[in-house]
Amino acid sequence: MITNVVEACSRYGARSIVALAGVPGTGKSFVASIAAQRFCGEPLLVREIQFHQSFSYEEFIEGLRIDESSGVTVVPGVFLEWNQRALDDPDRWYVLLIEEFTRANLAAVLGELMTYLEHRDRPFVSVYSRRPIYVAKNLTILATYNPTDRTAIELDNALLRRLRIIRFAPSTEQLSEMLKSRLEPKVIEKLQALFTECERRYGSEYEYLMPFGHGIFADVQAESPDLHLLWRERIAHLLRRPLVEPHPFTEEIEKLYVWRSSRDFKLP
């Protein structure tokens, strides 16, 4: 997957946002970080930020701040800062890595970039400084997001046209590779069956609605008590929440996860 992301950045990074989409625990953040560094060839050419619900245009593009003399000054946001670095160093690739991309109000945060990421030969005039700005041709935006987030579901066609989406699904192979030195093969096979049975039963909905990926088991060191504690402290809360309908996969996962009732349970 790392190679696929690097290739996508190389092919499409000068015109589109390369977006890695997957449910939590599918490794997209890990892959994005490594792929960004490989693409640039230098970790210092990658800047990582995380969107959230209150992230604004002023933080991302530019905004107004009160300076030491109590005057108002225009301050570039994270995008314009990193874009200027790329403009000043045109012989190297720069990456802006945005985690939780769909958590922000994207239309408001991206503003003019909705058009000018694609048309980099044309400048846009910024809202506050009123100066023409070119988007650097050697700047790639790489993003990660959960396709079941409410804002992801509401993505409009204008933004979707500017995304190159690489899907990340739960991987039983990576699950086995991650746990083979810690758990017995029969335990790993039982955990793999949790994913394969959900995929078999729910078909095309599996990739988007599975409430967690293989990465949720990353901290498991032993069958007992770790798998029971993982259920009690994390998985159960993803499936059943107060005053909310249970997750659609709840009954199937509860049936398959045999460690949920006792911290001392081990497969016979």
Secondary structure as UniProt FT lines:
FT   HELIX           2..12
FT   TURN            13..15
FT   STRAND          17..22
FT   TURN            24..25
FT   HELIX           28..40
FT   HELIX           43..45
FT   STRAND          46..50
FT   TURN            53..54
FT   HELIX           57..60
FT   STRAND          62..66
FT   TURN            68..69
FT   STRAND          72..76
FT   HELIX           78..88
FT   TURN            90..91
FT   STRAND          94..99
FT   HELIX           101..103
FT   HELIX           106..110
FT   TURN            111..112
FT   HELIX           113..116
FT   TURN            117..118
FT   TURN            120..121
FT   STRAND          124..125
FT   TURN            127..129
FT   STRAND          132..133
FT   TURN            137..138
FT   STRAND          139..145
FT   TURN            147..148
FT   HELIX           150..153
FT   HELIX           157..160
FT   TURN            161..162
FT   STRAND          163..168
FT   HELIX           172..179
FT   TURN            180..182
FT   HELIX           185..202
FT   HELIX           203..205
FT   HELIX           206..209
FT   HELIX           214..217
FT   TURN            218..219
FT   TURN            224..225
FT   HELIX           226..230
FT   HELIX           231..235
FT   HELIX           236..239
FT   TURN            242..243
FT   TURN            248..249
FT   HELIX           250..256
FT   TURN            258..259
FT   TURN            263..264
//
